[in-house]
Amino acid sequence: MIELDRAGADLRLIASLVNVVRFSLFVAPSVSTAADLNGGVMAVSGFGSESDSTMRLALARLGLTPGDVVMKEVNGNAARIAALKSGAMKGAMLGEPSATAARKAGLRVMVDLAAERIPWVYSALVVRRSDLTARRDLIKRFLQATIEGAYLGHANPTYAKDVLARVAKITDPALLAMSYDEFDRETPPMLEPTRQEAENVLAQFPGGSSRVEDYVDTSLIEEFKREDFFAATVRKFGVR
């Protein structure tokens, strides 16, 4: 979204669905030190994706920059794990449940960003800026439904796990429990993005505006606060 806005797309982030980094850098068996990554191919799901932005952060932890490696798009976590095992890729960013599968495959974590609990806009709702005026009522109702869905998931774990298993096609009970626990732990109250989360992401993309207001619009969430929507939602579902 940052790169699209800088190219003139004029999008706005209106809600944060996960507010911490959930990825860690896994490396090929041949990698022992940061120097082993220099010049190597690093797998990301897509340029500008969360795996891309967190890869930049992980490289910085190792004293490297994106220019020190070759970034390559590799679709699918299973494909990235296979590429690491074969040595075709030197590193890849993986989150749960793929991180557990990678560990079972004998792959090693080199930078455990997930353990650091870094404030981050990991996933979010994004709309066209013009629609915040032209279609505001529709977007507001959609955001209300998303927030209520999150609160329902917190309030009714059994129902939430049934939905998660069906939609994400998770059959392993342990992975299902882990996936639900991550949602329950990492979904922010009211889906409200914070300035710190946005600034941490923007820091990985120099070369354009770093003003949070050029990318984030919390006016609908502020409306909900004034209308007592959040307090009513807490009362309705019995959870905070």
PASE-163407 format. One record per atom (N, C-alpha, C, O): residue in three letters; x, y, z. Coordinates in steps of 0.05 Angstrom, whole numbers, padded with zeros to 5 digits, always signed. Example, Ala and Ser with C-alpha at 12.3 -4.5 7.8 and 13.67 -1.06 7.14 Angstrom:
REM PASE-163407
ALA+00264-00114+00156ALA+00246-00090+00156ALA+00264-00066+00156ALA+00285-00066+00169SER+00257-00045+00142SER+00273-00021+00143SER+00258+00001+00157SER+00268+00023+00161
REM end
This chain:
REM PASE-163407
MET+00017-00024+00000MET+00000+00000+00000MET+00017+00025+00000MET+00011+00045-00013ILE+00039+00025+00015ILE+00058+00048+00016ILE+00068+00053-00013ILE+00067+00076-00022GLU+00077+00033-00026GLU+00088+00037-00053GLU+00067+00045-00073GLU+00072+00062-00090LEU+00043+00034-00070LEU+00021+00042-00088LEU+00014+00071-00084LEU+00009+00086-00103ASP+00012+00080-00059ASP+00006+00108-00053ASP+00027+00127-00064ASP+00020+00148-00075ARG+00052+00119-00062ARG+00073+00136-00072ARG+00073+00137-00103ARG+00084+00155-00115ALA+00060+00117-00115ALA+00057+00118-00144ALA+00031+00131-00153ALA+00025+00132-00177GLY+00015+00142-00133GLY-00009+00157-00140GLY-00035+00143-00136GLY-00056+00152-00145ALA-00035+00120-00122ALA-00060+00104-00119ALA-00079+00117-00099ALA-00103+00114-00101ASP-00069+00132-00079ASP-00085+00147-00059ASP-00104+00128-00043ASP-00128+00132-00042LEU-00091+00107-00032LEU-00106+00089-00014LEU-00103+00097+00015LEU-00085+00113+00022ARG-00120+00087+00032ARG-00118+00092+00060ARG-00124+00067+00076ARG-00142+00052+00071LEU-00107+00063+00096LEU-00111+00040+00115LEU-00130+00050+00136LEU-00127+00072+00148ILE-00151+00034+00142ILE-00172+00043+00161ILE-00173+00026+00186ILE-00186+00034+00205ALA-00160+00002+00186ALA-00161-00015+00209ALA-00138-00035+00208ALA-00129-00043+00187SER-00128-00042+00232SER-00106-00061+00235SER-00118-00088+00245SER-00131-00088+00266LEU-00113-00109+00231LEU-00123-00136+00240LEU-00104-00151+00257LEU-00112-00167+00274VAL-00078-00146+00254VAL-00057-00158+00270VAL-00037-00136+00275VAL-00028-00123+00256ASN-00029-00132+00300ASN-00012-00108+00306ASN+00016-00115+00316ASN+00029-00098+00328VAL+00026-00139+00309VAL+00054-00146+00315VAL+00065-00162+00291VAL+00050-00173+00276VAL+00091-00162+00288VAL+00104-00178+00268VAL+00100-00208+00275VAL+00105-00216+00298ARG+00092-00224+00255ARG+00088-00252+00260ARG+00108-00270+00244ARG+00106-00294+00245PHE+00126-00257+00230PHE+00146-00272+00214PHE+00173-00275+00228PHE+00180-00258+00245SER+00187-00296+00222SER+00215-00299+00230SER+00231-00308+00205SER+00220-00321+00187LEU+00257-00302+00205LEU+00274-00310+00183LEU+00285-00338+00187LEU+00301-00343+00205PHE+00276-00356+00169PHE+00287-00383+00168PHE+00308-00385+00146PHE+00306-00372+00126VAL+00329-00401+00151VAL+00351-00402+00132VAL+00356-00431+00123VAL+00348-00450+00136ALA+00370-00433+00101ALA+00378-00459+00090ALA+00398-00472+00108ALA+00412-00459+00123PRO+00401-00499+00107PRO+00420-00513+00124PRO+00449-00504+00121PRO+00465-00506+00140SER+00456-00493+00098SER+00483-00484+00093SER+00490-00457+00106SER+00513-00449+00106VAL+00470-00443+00116VAL+00474-00417+00127VAL+00480-00418+00157VAL+00465-00429+00173SER+00503-00407+00165SER+00511-00406+00193SER+00513-00378+00203SER+00507-00372+00227THR+00522-00359+00186THR+00527-00332+00194THR+00513-00313+00175THR+00505-00321+00153ALA+00513-00287+00182ALA+00501-00267+00164ALA+00517-00265+00138ALA+00505-00260+00117ALA+00543-00270+00140ALA+00559-00269+00115ALA+00551-00290+00095ALA+00554-00286+00071ASP+00539-00312+00104ASP+00530-00333+00086ASP+00506-00324+00069ASP+00500-00335+00048LEU+00492-00303+00079LEU+00469-00293+00064LEU+00477-00274+00042LEU+00462-00269+00023ASN+00500-00262+00045ASN+00509-00241+00026ASN+00509-00251-00003ASN+00523-00271-00009GLY+00494-00239-00020GLY+00492-00247-00048GLY+00473-00269-00053GLY+00469-00277-00076GLY+00461-00280-00032GLY+00443-00303-00035GLY+00415-00294-00043GLY+00407-00271-00041VAL+00399-00314-00052VAL+00371-00309-00059VAL+00353-00312-00035VAL+00354-00333-00021MET+00336-00292-00030MET+00318-00293-00007MET+00289-00293-00018MET+00282-00278-00036ALA+00273-00311-00007ALA+00246-00315-00017ALA+00226-00298-00002ALA+00225-00297+00022VAL+00209-00283-00017VAL+00187-00268-00006VAL+00162-00275-00022VAL+00163-00284-00045SER+00139-00272-00009SER+00114-00279-00023SER+00108-00259-00045SER+00096-00267-00066GLY+00116-00234-00042GLY+00112-00214-00063GLY+00126-00189-00056GLY+00129-00183-00032PHE+00135-00174-00075PHE+00148-00148-00070PHE+00128-00129-00058PHE+00106-00125-00069GLY+00135-00117-00035GLY+00117-00099-00021GLY+00099-00113-00001GLY+00084-00100+00013SER+00101-00140+00000SER+00085-00155+00019SER+00096-00154+00047SER+00117-00142+00052GLU+00082-00166+00066GLU+00092-00167+00094GLU+00118-00183+00095GLU+00136-00176+00111SER+00120-00204+00080SER+00146-00219+00080SER+00169-00202+00069SER+00192-00206+00077ASP+00163-00184+00050ASP+00183-00166+00039ASP+00192-00146+00060ASP+00215-00143+00066SER+00172-00132+00072SER+00179-00111+00091SER+00193-00122+00116SER+00211-00110+00127THR+00184-00146+00126THR+00197-00158+00149THR+00224-00170+00142THR+00241-00172+00159MET+00227-00178+00117MET+00254-00187+00108MET+00274-00165+00110MET+00296-00169+00119ARG+00266-00141+00102ARG+00283-00117+00105ARG+00291-00113+00134ARG+00314-00106+00140LEU+00271-00116+00152LEU+00276-00112+00180LEU+00296-00134+00191LEU+00314-00127+00206ALA+00292-00159+00183ALA+00309-00180+00192ALA+00337-00177+00181ALA+00357-00181+00196LEU+00340-00168+00156LEU+00367-00163+00145LEU+00381-00141+00160LEU+00405-00143+00166ALA+00367-00120+00168ALA+00379-00099+00183ALA+00389-00109+00210ALA+00410-00099+00220ARG+00375-00128+00222ARG+00384-00140+00248ARG+00411-00153+00244ARG+00427-00156+00263LEU+00416-00162+00220LEU+00441-00177+00214LEU+00463-00159+00201LEU+00484-00168+00194GLY+00457-00133+00200GLY+00476-00114+00188GLY+00476-00115+00158GLY+00496-00106+00145LEU+00455-00125+00145LEU+00453-00127+00116LEU+00431-00108+00106LEU+00414-00099+00121THR+00431-00103+00080THR+00410-00087+00067THR+00398-00104+00045THR+00410-00124+00037PRO+00374-00096+00034PRO+00363-00111+00011PRO+00382-00112-00013PRO+00381-00131-00029GLY+00400-00092-00015GLY+00419-00092-00037GLY+00441-00113-00034GLY+00455-00119-00053ASP+00443-00125-00010ASP+00464-00145-00005ASP+00455-00173-00014ASP+00471-00192-00015VAL+00429-00176-00019VAL+00417-00202-00027VAL+00401-00199-00052VAL+00398-00177-00062VAL+00390-00221-00062VAL+00373-00221-00085VAL+00345-00230-00076VAL+00341-00252-00067MET+00326-00211-00077MET+00299-00218-00069MET+00284-00231-00092MET+00286-00222-00115LYS+00270-00253-00086LYS+00255-00267-00107LYS+00228-00275-00097LYS+00225-00284-00074GLU+00208-00270-00114GLU+00180-00277-00106GLU+00176-00307-00109GLU+00182-00319-00130VAL+00167-00320-00088VAL+00161-00349-00088VAL+00134-00353-00076VAL+00130-00347-00052ASN+00115-00361-00091ASN+00087-00364-00081ASN+00084-00390-00065ASN+00092-00411-00073GLY+00071-00387-00042GLY+00065-00410-00025GLY+00086-00416-00005GLY+00110-00418-00011ASN+00077-00420+00020ASN+00096-00426+00042ASN+00109-00453+00038ASN+00133-00456+00044ALA+00095-00473+00027ALA+00106-00499+00022ALA+00129-00497+00002ALA+00150-00511+00005ALA+00126-00480-00018ALA+00147-00477-00039ALA+00171-00463-00027ALA+00194-00470-00034ARG+00167-00444-00008ARG+00189-00430+00004ARG+00205-00450+00023ARG+00229-00449+00023ILE+00190-00466+00037ILE+00203-00486+00054ILE+00220-00506+00038ILE+00242-00513+00045ALA+00208-00515+00016ALA+00222-00534-00002ALA+00247-00521-00014ALA+00268-00534-00016ALA+00245-00495-00021ALA+00269-00481-00032ALA+00291-00478-00011ALA+00314-00479-00018LEU+00283-00474+00014LEU+00304-00472+00035LEU+00317-00500+00039LEU+00341-00501+00042LYS+00301-00520+00040LYS+00312-00547+00045LYS+00331-00555+00023LYS+00352-00568+00028SER+00325-00548-00002SER+00342-00556-00024SER+00366-00538-00027SER+00385-00545-00041GLY+00366-00515-00014GLY+00388-00496-00016GLY+00384-00476-00039GLY+00402-00460-00044ALA+00362-00478-00054ALA+00357-00460-00076ALA+00354-00431-00066ALA+00360-00412-00081MET+00344-00429-00042MET+00341-00403-00029MET+00357-00403-00003MET+00359-00423+00010LYS+00368-00380+00004LYS+00384-00377+00028LYS+00366-00371+00052LYS+00372-00380+00075GLY+00345-00357+00048GLY+00328-00349+00071GLY+00299-00343+00062GLY+00294-00337+00038ALA+00281-00344+00081ALA+00253-00338+00075ALA+00239-00330+00101ALA+00246-00340+00123MET+00220-00312+00099MET+00204-00304+00123MET+00180-00322+00125MET+00165-00325+00105LEU+00176-00334+00148LEU+00154-00352+00152LEU+00140-00346+00179LEU+00153-00339+00199GLY+00114-00349+00179GLY+00098-00346+00203GLY+00082-00372+00208GLY+00083-00390+00191GLU+00069-00373+00231GLU+00053-00397+00237GLU+00029-00399+00218GLU+00017-00378+00210PRO+00021-00424+00212PRO+00032-00449+00221PRO+00056-00459+00205PRO+00067-00481+00211SER+00064-00444+00184SER+00086-00453+00168SER+00112-00454+00183SER+00130-00470+00177ALA+00115-00437+00203ALA+00140-00437+00219ALA+00143-00464+00233ALA+00166-00474+00235THR+00121-00475+00243THR+00123-00501+00257THR+00130-00522+00237THR+00146-00540+00243ALA+00119-00521+00213ALA+00126-00541+00192ALA+00155-00538+00185ALA+00168-00559+00180ALA+00166-00514+00184ALA+00194-00510+00177ALA+00212-00522+00199ALA+00233-00534+00193ARG+00205-00518+00224ARG+00221-00529+00246ARG+00221-00559+00245ARG+00241-00572+00249LYS+00197-00571+00239LYS+00196-00600+00237LYS+00213-00610+00214LYS+00222-00633+00214ALA+00217-00594+00193ALA+00233-00601+00170ALA+00263-00597+00176ALA+00280-00603+00159GLY+00269-00588+00200GLY+00297-00585+00208GLY+00309-00558+00201GLY+00334-00554+00203LEU+00293-00539+00193LEU+00303-00512+00186LEU+00306-00495+00211LEU+00292-00498+00230ARG+00325-00476+00209ARG+00333-00461+00233ARG+00324-00432+00230ARG+00324-00420+00208VAL+00316-00420+00253VAL+00309-00391+00254VAL+00335-00376+00258VAL+00350-00382+00277MET+00340-00356+00242MET+00364-00339+00245MET+00357-00312+00259MET+00372-00302+00274VAL+00333-00302+00252VAL+00324-00277+00265VAL+00294-00282+00273VAL+00277-00284+00256ASP+00289-00283+00299ASP+00262-00290+00309ASP+00247-00264+00314ASP+00244-00256+00337LEU+00237-00252+00293LEU+00222-00227+00297LEU+00196-00232+00311LEU+00187-00214+00327ALA+00183-00255+00307ALA+00158-00260+00321ALA+00160-00259+00351ALA+00142-00250+00365ALA+00183-00268+00361ALA+00188-00268+00390ALA+00191-00240+00401ALA+00188-00236+00425GLU+00199-00221+00384GLU+00204-00194+00393GLU+00179-00178+00398GLU+00179-00157+00411ARG+00156-00187+00387ARG+00131-00173+00390ARG+00133-00144+00381ARG+00125-00126+00396ILE+00144-00140+00358ILE+00148-00113+00347ILE+00121-00101+00338ILE+00107-00113+00323PRO+00115-00077+00348PRO+00090-00063+00338PRO+00091-00060+00308PRO+00111-00051+00297TRP+00070-00069+00294TRP+00070-00071+00265TRP+00042-00072+00254TRP+00024-00084+00267VAL+00037-00061+00231VAL+00012-00065+00217VAL+00016-00090+00200VAL+00024-00088+00177TYR+00011-00113+00211TYR+00018-00138+00198TYR-00003-00144+00176TYR+00004-00153+00154SER-00028-00140+00182SER-00049-00142+00161SER-00071-00121+00168SER-00074-00114+00191ALA-00085-00112+00148ALA-00102-00089+00152ALA-00124-00088+00132ALA-00125-00102+00112LEU-00143-00070+00137LEU-00164-00063+00117LEU-00156-00037+00103LEU-00149-00018+00116VAL-00156-00038+00076VAL-00148-00015+00060VAL-00170-00008+00040VAL-00181-00026+00028VAL-00176+00017+00037VAL-00196+00026+00018VAL-00186+00049+00002VAL-00165+00061+00008ARG-00200+00056-00020ARG-00194+00080-00035ARG-00201+00104-00018ARG-00222+00105-00006ARG-00184+00124-00018ARG-00189+00148-00003ARG-00215+00161-00011ARG-00230+00171+00006SER-00221+00162-00037SER-00245+00174-00047SER-00270+00161-00036SER-00291+00174-00032ASP-00269+00135-00031ASP-00292+00120-00021ASP-00298+00126+00008ASP-00321+00122+00017LEU-00279+00137+00022LEU-00285+00146+00050LEU-00304+00169+00050LEU-00316+00175+00071THR-00307+00182+00028THR-00328+00203+00025THR-00351+00193+00009THR-00374+00195+00018ALA-00346+00182-00015ALA-00368+00175-00033ALA-00384+00151-00024ALA-00408+00149-00029ARG-00371+00132-00010ARG-00384+00107-00001ARG-00380+00103+00029ARG-00377+00080+00038ARG-00380+00124+00044ARG-00373+00123+00072ARG-00391+00104+00088ARG-00382+00089+00105ASP-00417+00106+00083ASP-00436+00089+00098ASP-00431+00060+00094ASP-00431+00044+00113LEU-00426+00052+00069LEU-00420+00024+00062LEU-00394+00015+00076LEU-00394-00007+00089ILE-00373+00031+00074ILE-00348+00023+00087ILE-00351+00022+00117ILE-00340+00005+00130LYS-00366+00041+00128LYS-00370+00041+00157LYS-00384+00016+00166LYS-00377+00004+00186ARG-00405+00007+00152ARG-00419-00018+00159ARG-00401-00042+00156ARG-00403-00061+00172PHE-00385-00042+00135PHE-00366-00064+00131PHE-00346-00065+00155PHE-00340-00087+00165LEU-00336-00042+00163LEU-00317-00042+00185LEU-00331-00050+00211LEU-00319-00065+00228GLN-00355-00042+00215GLN-00370-00050+00239GLN-00373-00081+00239GLN-00369-00093+00260ALA-00380-00092+00216ALA-00383-00121+00215ALA-00356-00136+00220ALA-00356-00157+00233THR-00334-00125+00210THR-00308-00137+00215THR-00301-00136+00244THR-00291-00156+00255ILE-00306-00114+00257ILE-00301-00111+00286ILE-00318-00131+00302ILE-00308-00144+00320GLU-00344-00132+00295GLU-00361-00151+00310GLU-00353-00180+00305GLU-00354-00196+00323GLY-00343-00186+00281GLY-00333-00213+00275GLY-00309-00220+00293GLY-00307-00242+00302ALA-00292-00200+00297ALA-00268-00205+00314ALA-00277-00209+00343ALA-00267-00228+00356TYR-00296-00193+00352TYR-00305-00197+00380TYR-00320-00223+00383TYR-00317-00236+00404LEU-00335-00232+00363LEU-00348-00258+00364LEU-00328-00280+00365LEU-00331-00299+00380GLY-00306-00277+00350GLY-00284-00297+00351GLY-00272-00299+00379GLY-00265-00321+00388HIS-00268-00277+00392HIS-00257-00277+00419HIS-00277-00290+00439HIS-00269-00305+00457ALA-00302-00284+00435ALA-00323-00293+00454ALA-00330-00322+00451ALA-00338-00335+00470ASN-00327-00333+00427ASN-00336-00360+00421ASN-00314-00376+00407ASN-00315-00379+00383PRO-00294-00385+00422PRO-00271-00399+00409PRO-00279-00424+00393PRO-00268-00429+00372THR-00299-00439+00402THR-00308-00463+00388THR-00318-00455+00360THR-00310-00468+00340TYR-00336-00435+00359TYR-00346-00427+00333TYR-00324-00416+00315TYR-00322-00422+00291ALA-00306-00400+00327ALA-00284-00388+00312ALA-00266-00409+00300ALA-00257-00407+00277LYS-00260-00430+00316LYS-00242-00451+00306LYS-00256-00467+00283LYS-00243-00476+00265ASP-00282-00471+00286ASP-00297-00485+00264ASP-00295-00469+00238ASP-00290-00481+00217VAL-00298-00443+00240VAL-00296-00426+00216VAL-00268-00427+00205VAL-00263-00430+00181LEU-00248-00424+00223LEU-00220-00424+00215LEU-00212-00450+00201LEU-00199-00450+00181ALA-00221-00472+00213ALA-00214-00499+00201ALA-00227-00502+00173ALA-00214-00512+00155ARG-00251-00492+00170ARG-00265-00495+00144ARG-00253-00477+00123ARG-00248-00486+00101VAL-00249-00452+00130VAL-00240-00432+00110VAL-00211-00436+00103VAL-00203-00434+00080ALA-00194-00440+00124ALA-00165-00443+00119ALA-00157-00472+00114ALA-00134-00478+00109LYS-00177-00491+00115LYS-00172-00519+00109LYS-00150-00530+00128LYS-00131-00544+00119ILE-00153-00524+00154ILE-00134-00534+00174ILE-00146-00559+00186ILE-00167-00558+00198THR-00132-00582+00184THR-00142-00607+00194THR-00126-00616+00219THR-00136-00633+00234ASP-00103-00606+00223ASP-00086-00613+00246ASP-00096-00598+00271ASP-00095-00573+00271PRO-00106-00612+00292PRO-00116-00598+00316PRO-00096-00580+00329PRO-00104-00558+00339ALA-00071-00587+00329ALA-00050-00571+00342ALA-00047-00545+00327ALA-00044-00523+00338LEU-00046-00547+00300LEU-00043-00523+00283LEU-00068-00505+00285LEU-00066-00480+00285LEU-00091-00518+00288LEU-00116-00502+00290LEU-00115-00486+00317LEU-00122-00463+00317ALA-00107-00500+00338ALA-00106-00486+00364ALA-00086-00463+00364ALA-00091-00442+00375MET-00063-00468+00351MET-00042-00447+00349MET-00052-00424+00333MET-00048-00401+00340SER-00066-00429+00311SER-00076-00408+00294SER-00097-00391+00308SER-00097-00366+00306TYR-00115-00404+00323TYR-00135-00389+00338TYR-00121-00373+00360TYR-00129-00349+00364ASP-00103-00384+00374ASP-00089-00370+00396ASP-00075-00345+00386ASP-00075-00324+00399GLU-00063-00347+00362GLU-00051-00323+00350GLU-00071-00301+00345GLU-00066-00278+00350PHE-00094-00309+00333PHE-00115-00289+00329PHE-00124-00277+00355PHE-00127-00252+00357ASP-00129-00294+00375ASP-00139-00284+00401ASP-00120-00266+00414ASP-00128-00247+00428ARG-00094-00271+00411ARG-00073-00255+00424ARG-00065-00230+00409ARG-00058-00210+00421GLU-00067-00231+00383GLU-00054-00210+00367GLU-00073-00191+00352GLU-00064-00172+00340THR-00099-00197+00353THR-00118-00178+00341THR-00122-00154+00360THR-00131-00159+00383PRO-00116-00130+00351PRO-00118-00107+00370PRO-00147-00100+00377PRO-00165-00104+00361PRO-00151-00090+00402PRO-00178-00081+00409PRO-00187-00059+00390PRO-00172-00041+00383MET-00212-00062+00381MET-00224-00042+00363MET-00211-00041+00336MET-00218-00024+00319LEU-00192-00059+00330LEU-00177-00060+00305LEU-00164-00033+00299LEU-00161-00025+00276GLU-00156-00020+00320GLU-00145+00007+00317GLU-00115+00007+00312GLU-00100-00004+00329PRO-00105+00017+00290PRO-00077+00019+00285PRO-00065+00042+00302PRO-00078+00062+00306THR-00040+00038+00311THR-00027+00059+00326THR-00005+00072+00309THR+00004+00061+00289ARG+00002+00096+00317ARG+00023+00110+00303ARG+00049+00095+00303ARG+00063+00094+00282GLN+00057+00082+00325GLN+00082+00067+00327GLN+00082+00044+00307GLN+00103+00040+00294GLU+00060+00030+00305GLU+00059+00008+00285GLU+00064+00018+00257GLU+00080+00007+00242ALA+00050+00040+00250ALA+00053+00050+00223ALA+00081+00061+00218ALA+00093+00057+00196GLU+00092+00075+00237GLU+00119+00086+00234GLU+00140+00064+00231GLU+00159+00067+00215ASN+00137+00042+00245ASN+00156+00020+00242ASN+00156+00008+00214ASN+00177+00001+00204VAL+00132+00006+00202VAL+00131-00004+00175VAL+00142+00016+00155VAL+00158+00009+00137LEU+00135+00042+00158LEU+00144+00062+00140LEU+00174+00065+00140LEU+00186+00072+00120ALA+00187+00059+00163ALA+00216+00061+00165ALA+00230+00041+00146ALA+00253+00045+00140GLN+00216+00020+00138GLN+00228+00001+00120GLN+00226+00009+00090GLN+00237-00005+00073PHE+00212+00031+00085PHE+00208+00040+00058PHE+00216+00070+00055PHE+00199+00087+00052PRO+00242+00076+00056PRO+00251+00103+00052PRO+00247+00113+00024PRO+00243+00097+00006GLY+00249+00139+00020GLY+00247+00149-00007GLY+00221+00163-00014GLY+00217+00171-00037GLY+00203+00165+00005GLY+00177+00179+00000GLY+00168+00190+00026GLY+00182+00191+00046SER+00143+00199+00026SER+00131+00211+00051SER+00132+00190+00074SER+00125+00167+00070SER+00140+00200+00097SER+00139+00183+00121SER+00118+00192+00141SER+00117+00184+00164ARG+00100+00210+00131ARG+00078+00219+00148ARG+00056+00198+00150ARG+00046+00189+00129VAL+00050+00189+00174VAL+00030+00168+00178VAL+00003+00176+00165VAL-00011+00160+00154GLU-00003+00202+00167GLU-00029+00212+00157GLU-00032+00209+00127GLU-00054+00210+00117ASP-00010+00206+00113ASP-00011+00202+00084ASP-00019+00173+00076ASP-00024+00167+00053TYR-00022+00156+00096TYR-00028+00128+00091TYR-00051+00117+00109TYR-00064+00098+00101VAL-00055+00129+00132VAL-00073+00118+00151VAL-00096+00138+00157VAL-00091+00162+00160ASP-00120+00128+00157ASP-00144+00145+00164ASP-00160+00131+00185ASP-00172+00110+00180THR-00160+00142+00209THR-00174+00130+00232THR-00200+00144+00238THR-00211+00141+00259SER-00211+00160+00218SER-00234+00176+00224SER-00259+00159+00230SER-00276+00166+00246LEU-00261+00135+00217LEU-00284+00118+00223LEU-00282+00106+00251LEU-00302+00105+00265ILE-00258+00098+00259ILE-00255+00088+00286ILE-00261+00110+00307ILE-00273+00105+00328GLU-00253+00135+00300GLU-00259+00157+00319GLU-00289+00161+00320GLU-00300+00168+00341GLU-00303+00158+00297GLU-00332+00160+00298GLU-00344+00139+00316GLU-00362+00145+00332PHE-00334+00114+00314PHE-00345+00093+00331PHE-00342+00099+00360PHE-00359+00094+00376LYS-00319+00111+00367LYS-00315+00119+00395LYS-00335+00139+00404LYS-00346+00137+00426ARG-00340+00159+00387ARG-00359+00180+00395ARG-00388+00169+00397ARG-00404+00178+00413GLU-00393+00149+00381GLU-00420+00137+00380GLU-00424+00115+00401GLU-00445+00102+00402ASP-00403+00109+00417ASP-00404+00088+00438ASP-00407+00060+00426ASP-00416+00042+00440PHE-00399+00057+00401PHE-00401+00031+00388PHE-00384+00010+00401PHE-00393-00013+00404PHE-00360+00017+00409PHE-00342-00003+00421PHE-00352-00012+00448PHE-00352-00036+00454ALA-00361+00006+00464ALA-00372-00001+00491ALA-00396-00020+00487ALA-00400-00039+00502ALA-00413-00013+00467ALA-00437-00030+00462ALA-00428-00058+00452ALA-00441-00078+00459THR-00407-00059+00436THR-00398-00085+00426THR-00386-00102+00448THR-00391-00126+00449VAL-00372-00089+00467VAL-00362-00104+00490VAL-00385-00115+00507VAL-00384-00138+00515ARG-00405-00099+00511ARG-00429-00109+00526ARG-00443-00132+00511ARG-00451-00151+00523LYS-00444-00129+00485LYS-00458-00149+00468LYS-00445-00177+00469LYS-00458-00197+00472PHE-00418-00177+00468PHE-00404-00202+00466PHE-00390-00210+00492PHE-00381-00233+00495GLY-00390-00192+00512GLY-00379-00199+00538GLY-00349-00202+00539GLY-00339-00215+00558VAL-00335-00191+00520VAL-00305-00192+00520VAL-00295-00165+00513VAL-00309-00148+00501ARG-00270-00160+00521ARG-00256-00135+00514ARG-00236-00140+00492ARG-00222-00121+00484
REM end
